[in-house]
Amino acid sequence: MAGNSWEGFVVEQIISNLNNQCIPFYYRTQTGSELDLCIMKGNEIVATFENKLSNNPKISRGNTESITDLKTTNNFIVTFSAGDYALNDKWQVYDLNSIEKHLLRLGLKEENK
């Protein structure tokens, strides 16, 4: 239950910081591959997010299949307080307190929002 609440909270926090050029959506395939949040700007998926309550996050095969299908390069795992580091060559781990700076860097958030 706590994990689901965390996922919803993170999605709300990210969406509330997006500029009006961004379109957020949930991604799931018939085979069960899924991502908690994808952000589209224009015709491009700029970032994907998988939200994990654990500070020692693991990525599922379905998450990896999703980013392969979508061909995304900015793939984030958002944790409560794990810090900022590369999980591997496809996924970056960021805690919720630092995600805002990455939204700014990608042009998904306006400076004054």
N, C-alpha and C positions, 0 to 999 in steps of 0.2 A: 504494500500500500504506500509506503514512504517513497519508494522509487517512482511510482506513478505520479505522486504529488510533486516530487522534485522535477520530473520531466515537464509537467504542465507549468510549473512556476518558471523554469528556465525559458521555455517557449514564450510565455507572456512577457518576460523581461526583455528578451531579444526583440520580439515584434514591436514592443512599445518604444524601442530606440531606433527603429528603421526609418529612413526617409521615405517620402511618398512615391519614390520611383521603384521601390522594392515590392515584390510580391512573394509573401511567405506561403509555403504549402508543406503538407505531410506527404511522404512518399512511401508507397507500399506496392509490391507486385503480387500477382496471383500465387507465386511460389513462396511468399513470405519474406522476401528481402524488404527491409524498411529503414527509413531514417526519420528521426523525430522532427526535423525541420530542414527545409531547403529554402534558399533565398534566390529568387530570380530577379535580375535587373536587365531590362531590355529583353533580348532573346537568349540570354545566357544564365545558367545557374552559376552564381558567383560563389556560394558557400553552402556547405551542408553541416548539420549539427546532430550529434548523438549525445544525449544527456545521461550521465551516470552519477548516481549518488555516491558510489564508491570512489575513494581517492586512489584506488589501484584498478583503473578501468580496463576492461577487456572488450574487444570488438568481436562481434559475431561474424560468421561467414556471410550472413545476409547483409550486414552493413557493408562489408567489403565488396560484395556483388553489386550493391546499389551504386557505390561510387564508380565502379568499373562501368556499369551500364550508363551512368550519367556523365562519365568522363570529367569529373570534377577534380580540381587540384587544391582547393581550400576546404579541407575536411577537418572539422573540429569536434573534439570530445569535451564537453563542459562538465566539470566536476565542482564539488563544493569548495575544496581548498587544496587541490593537489599541486598547484603551481603551474608554471608554463614549461612544457618540454615536448619534444617530438616522441611520440609513441613508436612510430616507424616512418618510412619514407612517404606514407600516404595520409597519416593522421597526426594532428597536433592536439595536445592536451592543454586546456586552459581552465583556470578556475573562473567562477562567475564574476569575481571582482575585476578580472583583466579582460573580459570579452569585449567590453566597450571600445577599448583602444584598437582591437582588431577589426571591429565593425567600421571604425573611422578609417583605418588603413585601407580597407577594401572599398571605401566610398559608399558604404551602406547606411551610414549615420551622418547626420549633419553635425557640425561642431557645436552648435548651440542647442541641440535637442537633448 
